[in-house]
Amino acid sequence: MLGVIAALLRTLRLAAPKIGVGWMFALLTIDFNRISIVELGVAAVLVTSMLAMHYFLSPFQVIVGRLADTHPILGYRRTPYMLMGAVAASAVFVALPTVAEGMGAGSMAWTLLGFLLFAVFGVAMAFLGDCYHSLIAEVTSEKTRGGVISVVWIVTIMSTILASVVMNIVRPEYTPEAMQTLYNLTPFIVIGSALFGILGVEKRLSPEEVVESRARARAIASDQNPLTAALRLLQENPQTRGFFAFIFLAIFAIFLQDNILEVFGAEVFGMSVAETTKFQPTWGGGVLLGMIVMGIISVTTSLSKKTIALLGCFGIAIGMFALAGAATMEQSQWVRPILFGMGIFTGFFNVGGLAMMMDMTIEGATGMYMGLWGVAQAFGTGFSSISSGILHSSLIESGAVTPQAAYGGIFFFEAVAMLIAAAVLMRISVQQFKQQHAADLTQRDLERAMEAGSIA
């Protein structure tokens, strides 16, 4: 019984840093964008471009992962880098209310500063995200990983919901002073949750273990340029290349509809704002339920992570086909049940997909591989956001086709993309991935890396 309680507390601690992450993204996507565009009159394209910047700074995750793998600080590979990311990311928010006011006044200087701050935020999130996922991969077992990931995602979603409640309490109406007070809470929430979640969790490496860890990292990817080393791994290992493609395609397929879902409700069915605002909570509720159910199943059964991810892929694809049917046949009553079902299978996908990402790593290069998978996720999300706008403008705004046909085509395209992602995943094997690396690491490579590590 004590062991179960200890494991539960450890899992809750591992999930705690996501409280700060959920808070930051809630401020950006619920508050900062609304205040900047509506209340302050900033051009929407400027605001959305700023918010999208961190997706395209995701290659820094590879650099951070490599840096953490090869340069532990005081014997720790993850904890110090995570704390640096938490401090830098949260500090940006203290300046955002003033930046928003300056942008609203039409100041080019404040606009440029805004882009600079969001660049800092993107790099800081690369530190925080890569090292966080690497830490989970290193301190959990394959058996418990699915359950831990479920709790992590549940905490993330719940923290976003709670953040919106806090926003309404601290700043019920917009004033510059109230916005500043709200954003000043960010460092305390982000740094506090990170400290609670990670201090004492990571095992400190001895000097000898640091040398061995650095040696293994250099044996796996000896090139000193992390991005070049990551590209070489993609080129040389078909399993690595295939899994990267799977993540990109699956995330692209899931989120292509994200920015146009509420617009779809208005343009096809004439729904009010109040009706379309129920779409995301409906989908999110399904995600929570799916992750809870699959988290329990993954811990209590021997169902493989790959099977769980495939179930998610096929379920999402079926939902997308159904949504395409609802659009073309103008069946508004189908939409929310379909979204709830898609949410459940997205929850399955989250559990299986993220657990597989952590399985698809090699000791000594966990950070680099988690960085690669993070880049695939971010690029999938970023390109889906851009593509949805392009498709909407080219199909609907141009008058090329009716909204019903356009959305039917978009959802059908998403379903096909998800089926292609599932086909790619079927060819992926964690065992083959690890065997390929084992074959590449000859004794001579290890000896050379040990020599390099001992004098670095």
matplotlib code that plots the C-alpha trace (Angstrom):
import matplotlib.pyplot as plt

x = [0.0, 2.8, 4.5, 1.3, 1.0, 4.7, 4.3, 1.2, 2.9, 5.9, 3.6, 1.9, 5.2, 6.3, 3.1, 3.4, 5.6, 2.7, 0.7, 3.0, 3.0, -0.8, -1.0, 1.4, -0.4, -3.8, -2.6, -1.4, -4.3, -7.2, -6.1, -3.2, -4.6, -8.1, -6.8, -4.3, -6.6, -10.0, -9.3, -6.1, -6.7, -3.5, -3.5, -4.5, -1.7, 0.9, -0.5, -1.0, 2.5, 4.0, 2.0, 3.2, 6.9, 7.7, 6.6, 9.2, 11.9, 11.5, 14.8, 16.4, 15.0, 17.6, 20.4, 19.2, 18.8, 22.3, 23.7, 22.0, 23.1, 26.8, 27.1, 25.5, 25.6, 26.7, 25.9, 22.4, 21.4, 17.8, 17.0, 19.2, 18.2, 14.5, 14.8, 16.6, 13.8, 11.1, 12.8, 13.3, 9.9, 8.0, 10.0, 8.7, 5.2, 6.0, 6.7, 3.8, 1.1, 3.4, 4.3, 0.7, -0.1, 2.9, 1.7, -1.8, -0.4, 1.2, 4.8, 7.2, 9.8, 7.3, 6.3, 9.9, 10.4, 7.3, 8.8, 12.1, 10.3, 8.4, 11.7, 13.1, 9.9, 10.3, 13.9, 13.0, 10.2, 12.7, 14.8, 11.8, 10.0, 12.9, 14.4, 11.0, 10.1, 13.6, 13.4, 10.1, 11.6, 14.6, 12.8, 9.8, 9.6, 7.9, 5.1, 4.3, 5.0, 1.5, -0.1, 2.3, 1.7, -2.0, -1.7, 0.7, -1.8, -4.8, -2.9, -2.0, -5.7, -7.0, -4.4, -5.6, -9.2, -8.3, -6.1, -9.2, -11.0, -8.2, -8.1, -11.8, -11.2, -8.0, -9.0, -12.7, -12.5, -9.5, -7.4, -3.7, -3.2, -5.3, -3.6, -0.2, -1.2, -2.4, 0.8, 3.0, 1.7, 3.4, 7.0, 5.6, 3.3, 5.8, 9.0, 7.1, 5.5, 8.8, 10.7, 8.0, 7.9, 11.6, 13.8, 15.1, 13.5, 16.5, 19.4, 22.7, 25.5, 28.9, 32.0, 32.6, 28.9, 29.2, 32.2, 30.4, 27.2, 29.1, 30.9, 27.7, 26.2, 29.2, 29.3, 25.7, 26.2, 29.8, 29.3, 29.7, 26.8, 23.6, 21.4, 23.8, 24.0, 20.2, 19.9, 22.5, 20.4, 17.4, 19.2, 21.0, 18.2, 15.0, 13.1, 14.1, 13.1, 9.8, 8.8, 9.6, 7.3, 4.6, 4.6, 4.6, 1.7, -0.4, -0.1, -0.7, -3.9, -5.2, -4.7, -5.5, -9.1, -8.1, -8.1, -11.2, -13.5, -15.5, -15.6, -16.9, -19.9, -20.7, -20.2, -21.9, -24.6, -25.0, -24.3, -23.9, -20.7, -22.2, -22.8, -19.4, -17.6, -18.8, -16.8, -13.4, -14.7, -16.6, -13.4, -11.3, -13.7, -13.3, -9.5, -9.6, -11.9, -9.8, -6.5, -7.9, -9.4, -6.3, -3.9, -5.6, -5.6, -2.0, -0.9, -3.1, -2.7, 0.0, -1.5, 1.5, 2.0, 2.0, -1.4, -2.8, -1.5, -2.9, -6.3, -6.2, -5.2, -8.0, -10.6, -9.6, -9.7, -13.3, -14.3, -12.9, -14.8, -17.9, -17.3, -16.9, -20.2, -21.8, -20.4, -21.6, -25.0, -25.4, -26.2, -25.4, -26.6, -23.8, -21.0, -20.6, -21.0, -18.4, -16.1, -16.5, -15.7, -12.7, -11.5, -11.6, -9.4, -7.1, -6.7, -5.7, -3.3, -1.7, -1.0, 0.3, 2.2, 4.0, 4.9, 6.4, 8.4, 10.0, 10.6, 12.2, 15.3, 18.8, 20.6, 23.1, 21.0, 17.6, 17.6, 18.6, 15.8, 13.2, 14.3, 13.8, 10.3, 9.5, 10.5, 8.2, 5.3, 6.0, 6.3, 3.2, 1.2, 2.8, 2.2, -1.3, -2.1, -0.7, -2.4, -5.8, -5.7, -4.5, -7.2, -9.9, -8.7, -8.3, -11.5, -14.0, -12.9, -12.2, -15.6, -14.1, -16.5, -19.3, -18.4, -20.1, -17.9, -14.8, -15.1, -16.1, -12.9, -10.7, -12.0, -11.7, -8.1, -7.4, -8.8, -6.6, -3.5, -4.2, -4.6, -1.2, 0.3, -1.1, 0.4, 3.8, 3.5, 2.7, 6.3, 7.9, 9.5, 11.0, 13.1, 14.5, 15.2, 17.3, 19.0, 20.0, 21.7, 23.4, 24.8, 26.1, 27.9, 31.1, 33.6, 36.0, 33.4, 32.9, 36.6, 37.1, 34.2, 35.5, 38.8, 37.1, 34.9, 37.7, 39.6, 36.6]
y = [0.0, 2.4, 1.6, 2.5, 5.8, 6.6, 5.9, 8.1, 11.0, 10.6, 10.6, 13.8, 15.4, 14.6, 16.1, 19.3, 21.3, 21.1, 23.3, 26.2, 25.2, 25.1, 28.5, 30.1, 28.7, 29.6, 33.3, 33.3, 31.6, 32.8, 36.2, 37.8, 37.2, 38.5, 41.6, 42.5, 42.1, 43.2, 45.6, 47.1, 46.8, 45.1, 43.4, 39.8, 38.6, 40.1, 38.5, 35.0, 35.2, 35.9, 33.0, 30.6, 31.5, 28.9, 26.1, 27.0, 27.4, 23.8, 22.7, 24.2, 21.1, 19.0, 21.4, 21.5, 17.7, 17.2, 19.8, 18.2, 14.7, 15.7, 18.5, 17.7, 20.5, 19.4, 15.8, 16.5, 16.3, 17.5, 19.5, 22.6, 23.0, 22.7, 25.3, 27.7, 27.2, 27.8, 31.0, 32.5, 31.5, 32.9, 36.1, 37.0, 37.3, 40.1, 42.3, 41.2, 43.7, 46.6, 45.2, 44.7, 48.4, 49.6, 47.5, 48.8, 52.3, 51.4, 51.4, 49.5, 49.3, 47.6, 45.2, 44.2, 43.8, 41.5, 39.3, 39.2, 38.2, 35.4, 34.2, 34.0, 32.2, 29.7, 28.9, 28.7, 26.2, 24.1, 23.9, 23.1, 20.7, 18.6, 18.1, 17.4, 14.6, 13.2, 13.2, 11.2, 8.8, 8.2, 7.8, 5.7, 2.1, 1.0, -0.6, 2.6, 5.2, 5.1, 5.9, 8.7, 10.3, 10.1, 12.0, 14.5, 15.3, 15.5, 17.9, 20.0, 20.2, 20.8, 23.6, 25.4, 25.2, 26.4, 29.2, 30.6, 30.6, 32.5, 35.0, 35.9, 36.4, 38.4, 40.4, 40.3, 43.3, 44.6, 47.3, 47.7, 47.4, 44.3, 42.6, 43.4, 41.9, 38.7, 38.3, 39.0, 35.7, 33.7, 33.4, 32.2, 29.6, 28.4, 28.3, 27.0, 24.1, 23.2, 23.2, 21.1, 18.7, 18.0, 18.7, 15.4, 13.3, 13.0, 10.8, 12.7, 11.2, 10.6, 12.0, 8.5, 8.2, 11.7, 10.6, 7.3, 9.2, 11.7, 8.8, 7.0, 10.2, 10.9, 7.3, 7.5, 10.9, 12.0, 15.1, 18.2, 20.1, 18.7, 19.6, 17.9, 14.9, 14.7, 14.9, 12.1, 9.9, 10.6, 9.7, 6.5, 4.9, 4.0, 3.5, 7.0, 8.5, 6.6, 7.5, 11.2, 11.1, 9.4, 12.0, 14.9, 13.4, 12.4, 15.8, 17.6, 15.5, 16.1, 19.8, 20.9, 21.7, 23.3, 27.0, 26.7, 24.4, 27.3, 29.0, 25.8, 25.8, 29.4, 29.1, 25.8, 25.7, 29.4, 28.6, 31.4, 32.1, 30.5, 27.3, 27.0, 27.8, 24.4, 22.6, 22.7, 21.7, 18.8, 17.6, 18.3, 16.3, 13.3, 13.6, 13.6, 10.5, 8.7, 9.4, 8.2, 5.0, 4.2, 5.2, 2.6, 0.0, 0.5, 0.0, -3.0, -4.9, -5.8, -3.8, -2.4, 1.4, 0.9, -0.8, 2.0, 4.7, 2.8, 2.6, 6.3, 6.9, 4.8, 6.2, 9.8, 9.0, 7.5, 10.7, 12.9, 10.9, 11.4, 15.1, 15.4, 13.7, 16.1, 19.0, 17.9, 16.7, 19.7, 17.6, 19.9, 17.5, 15.1, 17.5, 17.5, 13.7, 13.2, 15.7, 13.9, 10.5, 12.0, 13.4, 9.9, 8.5, 11.5, 10.6, 7.1, 8.5, 10.8, 7.9, 5.5, 8.1, 9.9, 6.6, 5.4, 8.6, 7.8, 4.2, 5.4, 6.8, 5.4, 5.7, 8.5, 10.3, 10.6, 14.3, 14.4, 11.9, 13.6, 16.8, 15.2, 14.0, 17.5, 19.1, 16.7, 17.6, 21.3, 21.3, 19.3, 21.8, 24.8, 23.6, 22.6, 26.1, 27.7, 25.1, 25.6, 29.3, 28.7, 26.1, 28.4, 31.4, 29.5, 27.4, 29.5, 33.1, 32.9, 31.5, 28.5, 26.0, 26.2, 26.0, 22.6, 21.1, 22.9, 21.7, 18.2, 18.1, 19.4, 16.8, 14.1, 15.1, 15.0, 11.5, 10.3, 11.9, 10.1, 6.7, 7.4, 8.1, 4.8, 3.0, 4.5, 3.5, -0.1, -0.3, 1.0, -1.3, -0.2, -3.4, -2.8, 0.8, -0.2, -3.1, -0.8, 1.5, -1.5, -2.6, 0.8, 1.1, -0.9, -1.4, 0.8, 3.6, 3.3, 3.3, 6.4, 8.1, 7.1, 8.7, 11.9, 12.0, 11.6, 14.6, 16.9]
z = [0.0, 0.9, -2.4, -4.3, -2.4, -3.1, -6.8, -7.0, -5.2, -7.6, -10.6, -9.3, -8.8, -12.3, -13.6, -11.5, -14.0, -16.5, -14.2, -15.2, -18.8, -18.9, -17.2, -19.8, -22.8, -21.3, -20.9, -24.5, -26.3, -24.1, -22.9, -24.7, -28.2, -27.2, -25.4, -28.1, -31.1, -29.7, -26.9, -28.2, -31.9, -32.9, -36.3, -35.9, -38.2, -35.9, -32.9, -34.4, -36.0, -32.5, -31.0, -33.7, -33.4, -30.7, -33.1, -35.6, -32.9, -32.0, -33.6, -30.5, -28.7, -30.5, -29.5, -25.9, -25.8, -27.1, -24.7, -21.7, -22.8, -23.1, -20.5, -17.1, -14.6, -11.1, -12.2, -13.4, -17.1, -16.9, -13.7, -14.3, -17.9, -17.0, -14.3, -16.7, -19.2, -16.5, -15.3, -18.8, -20.2, -17.2, -17.1, -20.6, -19.3, -16.9, -19.9, -22.2, -20.9, -21.6, -25.0, -25.9, -25.0, -27.1, -30.1, -29.7, -29.9, -33.2, -32.0, -34.3, -31.5, -29.1, -31.9, -32.6, -28.9, -28.8, -31.5, -29.6, -26.4, -28.1, -29.6, -26.1, -25.0, -27.8, -26.9, -23.2, -24.0, -25.9, -22.7, -20.6, -23.0, -24.1, -20.7, -19.1, -21.5, -21.3, -17.5, -17.6, -20.1, -17.7, -14.4, -15.5, -16.7, -19.9, -17.8, -15.8, -18.6, -20.1, -16.7, -16.0, -19.4, -18.8, -15.5, -17.1, -19.9, -17.5, -15.3, -18.4, -19.5, -16.0, -15.4, -18.5, -17.4, -13.9, -15.4, -17.2, -13.8, -12.1, -15.0, -14.5, -10.8, -11.0, -14.1, -14.7, -17.0, -19.0, -17.5, -18.0, -14.2, -13.9, -16.8, -15.3, -11.9, -13.7, -15.7, -12.7, -11.2, -13.9, -12.5, -9.2, -10.7, -13.4, -11.3, -8.2, -10.0, -11.7, -8.4, -6.7, -9.6, -10.3, -7.3, -6.0, -8.8, -11.1, -9.9, -9.6, -11.7, -10.2, -12.0, -13.4, -14.6, -16.2, -18.3, -19.2, -20.1, -22.3, -24.0, -24.9, -26.2, -28.5, -29.6, -30.8, -32.4, -32.5, -34.6, -32.5, -34.3, -32.7, -35.7, -38.1, -35.8, -35.7, -39.4, -39.8, -37.4, -39.6, -42.7, -41.5, -39.4, -41.3, -38.0, -36.8, -40.1, -40.2, -36.6, -37.3, -40.3, -38.3, -35.6, -38.1, -40.1, -37.1, -35.4, -38.7, -39.2, -35.7, -35.6, -39.1, -38.0, -34.7, -35.9, -38.2, -36.2, -34.7, -38.0, -39.6, -37.2, -38.1, -41.9, -42.4, -39.8, -38.8, -35.2, -32.7, -30.8, -27.7, -29.6, -31.3, -28.0, -26.8, -29.5, -27.7, -24.3, -25.9, -27.6, -24.5, -22.3, -24.7, -24.5, -20.7, -20.7, -23.3, -21.4, -18.1, -19.6, -21.6, -18.8, -16.6, -19.3, -20.2, -16.5, -15.8, -19.1, -21.5, -24.4, -26.4, -26.9, -30.6, -30.5, -28.3, -30.8, -33.7, -32.0, -31.6, -35.3, -36.7, -34.3, -35.2, -38.9, -38.6, -36.7, -39.4, -42.1, -40.0, -39.6, -43.4, -43.8, -41.3, -43.2, -46.7, -45.5, -43.1, -40.1, -37.2, -34.6, -35.4, -34.7, -30.9, -30.5, -33.3, -31.6, -28.2, -29.8, -31.6, -28.3, -26.7, -29.5, -29.4, -25.7, -26.7, -29.3, -26.7, -24.3, -26.9, -29.1, -26.3, -24.6, -27.9, -28.2, -24.8, -25.8, -29.1, -27.4, -26.6, -23.3, -23.7, -26.3, -24.7, -24.9, -28.6, -29.6, -27.5, -29.2, -32.6, -31.7, -30.3, -33.6, -35.4, -33.1, -33.4, -37.1, -37.5, -35.3, -37.0, -40.6, -39.7, -38.4, -41.6, -43.9, -42.3, -43.1, -46.6, -47.3, -45.9, -47.9, -51.2, -51.0, -49.1, -49.1, -52.8, -53.5, -55.3, -53.6, -51.0, -47.3, -47.1, -49.8, -48.6, -45.0, -46.2, -48.3, -45.5, -43.0, -45.6, -46.2, -42.5, -42.3, -45.2, -43.6, -40.4, -42.2, -43.9, -40.5, -39.2, -42.2, -41.4, -37.7, -38.7, -40.1, -36.9, -34.4, -31.1, -31.1, -34.6, -33.7, -30.7, -32.6, -35.4, -32.9, -31.2, -34.5, -35.2, -31.9, -32.4, -29.6, -31.5, -31.6, -27.9, -27.1, -29.2, -27.5, -24.1, -24.9, -26.1, -23.1, -20.7, -21.9, -22.6]

ax = plt.figure().add_subplot(projection="3d")
ax.plot(x, y, z, "-o")
ax.set_aspect("equal")
plt.show()
